[in-house]
Amino acid sequence: MHIDIFSDTICPWCYIGKRRLEEALAERPDIHPVITWHPFELNPDMPAEGVDRDDYMAMKFGDRDRAEKIYGPIREAGEALGIPFAFEKRTRIPNTARSHTVIFWAQQMGLGDAMVEALFQAYFINGRDIGDHDVLTDVAAAVGLDPDLVSARLDADYDLEAIRAVSNRGRQMGLSGVPCFIINRKFALVGAQPSEVFLDLFVKAEAEHEGV
């Protein structure tokens, strides 16, 4: 089974969706999926250095109280899945393009899932700036990538335009939000759906594959 996932590294619902997918797969140990992560920049026009968190919140939500109302359900969903979201630790909202290049490199080594998880933890739990070269190099090294190679590639903007092109293609395909999960390149599931929804879709994909 192939599972293609479009997500962004600053999308909390993408982290929740990843966990719910993992829950569903844990209930189906007979499924050994090939998972491919694809970039989708929620803020493609974000400055390369990112923006101050408070300025971003004021621009996006208007005030802190409104932001907290929006983040409340996310915190609750995270707690139910063992994700201790710590939004207050963030000081900057990063440009995510370079974090996606690191995922791409990790994926070539069979470490895509581990890199996505490490970036989510770095940003949402530890409040690290995952648009910063040094932070990305550190996270990549912890996952198992060569830090010198990662640092050199980041400095050279290696694969950056290719990643942005893939993200743009997602929009051209009609994708307007993430996470989006595509099973066997045919069945799409948008949003961080409950694990039961994933399980139902697995059955549907299997029946289609077997010609039932």
C-alpha angles and dihedrals in degrees: 000000000000120000118188115191125196111197146140125233093231095049110106092194088057089058090048091047091052090054093048091050089051090051090053093047090050087060090051105048088163089070115084103183129196101225121199122186119213127193123247117173111211089192105032091165094054112129113257091247092050124228137274111275096231092048090050093048092050091050095045104035106016097229142015095254092058090046091052091052089054094045093047096081090044091055090049093049090048093051091054089055098042095257110134099201110204102187090162091068093066117099098174137032104223136216101248102203094097093047087057091053089055090051089050092053092046091050090058087061095046091257100108097115092046092051094048090050092047092051092048090051093046092052106032101033104027099030095230122161102247091187090066117098095221093049092048091049091050094049092046092051091052089055093050108268123131104263094206091053093045092049093049092048092049091050089052094046086238112191090355096124091045090054092050090049091054090049090050091049089056089058091046088054088058099261109148102164144021155273096048120171120196116195118206089345091286115066116065127199117187122199136017094300124184116271090252090065091054090049092052090050091050089056091048092049092048092050090050091049092050092046094242 
